[in-house]
Amino acid sequence: MYDILKEAGGIRQELVSIRRELHMHPEVGFDIPVTKAFVIKKLEEMGYEPCEMGKAGVVALAGGKKPG
């Protein structure tokens, strides 16, 4: 459990920054173009290939050649 808390503490500032960025552009319902673009950008930065699904959805497959 300690390792998880330590890792979480290591990304705390990044998470706070993400929360602040998203709250600067409040959106409601399915009309969330800024949030959707932000999520797509972050997923691409992490090496994923996100796909848009409908008006407000984003899907990215996690996986690889290794089991698990």
Secondary structure, DSSP 8 states (H G I E B T S, - for coil): -HHHHHHHHHTHHHHHHHHHHHHTS--BTTB-HHHHHHHHHHHHHTT---EEETTTEEE-----SS--
